[in-house]
């Protein structure tokens, strides 16, 4: 068991897990082996034996197909099946082993969720949220770190600046949060907790093109939620899609901004955007973190399934 836990420790997906947590994870779940061509999950499947289960690839690779058309090949350290776990809906794609001796860790997400005293569930949900955001970025090329906020608001507010948030602003933002589907499951206390964390609150002008040439430095991950208005996504002058109230997205790490960007993001209808740094959110309570990551993951999953 210890050697298996040490193997998991070397995978990016389990970065931040202790060996004891990984040993517990292995005790609660199982490792399965598949040969090339074997089906792991089926599109539109609602199998009671693996409902709420998702998978991490330990060795080998899998192909993801929708309506018999290959969408992607996933390899070691990547996960799949998380959409059905988060949304409690049918599988959105076929997943087939792409190599012999493919090893998968099959995680019973609902069982992990029932462990109230464990930090494992929180770390898993957080990892899933980031994984979904990365998949969405690759799928739509919506590179949110080019959202071009001016330099003075590009930096996350520190505690001293946060003190300038007066009672009127605090209540106004709390009321706005309550109108957004993303925050519907959150209690008033949890919303207040989030608003007391360092964050960005950005008001964009109508028809404002959101874009920046400022090159990011270091490692970061910022979650964005559109609270009001909408943002149009255009590619080479052609309309692609629209981000609506409650849609969420993420800032990509270390984007090469030397390349010409083909995506334009245009704010409309008095857009207001909430943003919070991944590291700042570590200060929130475990329950608030868990709920936030679940909501983020669910919203991303629905957009990926479209």
JODA-V512830 format. One record per backbone hydrogen bond with DSSP energy under -1.0 kcal/mol. CO is the residue of the C=O (numbers start at 1). NH is the residue of the N-H. If there is no record, write none. Layout:
<<CO	NH> <CO	NH>>
//
This chain:
<<1	5> <2	6> <3	7> <4	8> <5	9> <8	11> <11	14> <12	15> <14	17> <18	22> <19	23> <20	24> <21	25> <22	26> <23	27> <24	28> <25	29> <30	106> <32	104> <34	102> <35	38> <38	97> <41	95> <42	45> <45	91> <47	50> <50	53> <52	109> <54	107> <55	80> <56	105> <57	77> <59	103> <61	98> <62	74> <63	96> <64	71> <64	72> <65	94> <66	69> <69	66> <72	64> <74	62> <75	78> <78	57> <80	55> <81	85> <82	86> <83	87> <84	88> <91	44> <94	65> <95	40> <95	41> <96	63> <97	37> <102	34> <103	58> <103	59> <104	32> <105	56> <106	30> <107	54> <107	109> <108	112> <109	113> <112	115> <114	116> <115	118> <119	123> <120	124> <121	125> <122	126> <123	127> <124	128> <125	129> <126	130> <127	131> <128	132> <129	133> <130	134> <131	135> <132	136> <133	137> <134	138> <135	139> <136	140> <137	141> <141	143> <142	144> <143	146> <144	147> <150	153> <150	154> <158	162> <159	163> <161	164> <162	165> <164	166> <166	170> <167	171> <168	172> <169	173> <170	174> <171	175> <172	176> <173	177> <174	178> <176	179> <177	180> <180	183> <181	184> <183	186> <187	191> <188	192> <189	193> <190	194> <191	195> <192	196> <194	197> <200	275> <202	273> <205	208> <208	267> <221	278> <222	251> <223	276> <224	249> <225	274> <226	246> <228	272> <230	268> <231	243> <232	266> <233	240> <233	241> <234	264> <235	238> <238	235> <241	233> <243	231> <244	247> <247	226> <249	224> <255	257> <262	236> <264	234> <265	210> <266	232> <267	207> <268	230> <271	204> <272	227> <272	228> <273	202> <274	225> <275	200> <276	223> <277	281> <279	282> <280	283> <281	284> <285	289> <286	290> <287	291> <288	292> <289	293> <290	294> <291	295> <292	296> <293	297> <294	298> <295	299> <296	300> <297	301> <298	302> <299	303> <300	304> <301	305>>
//
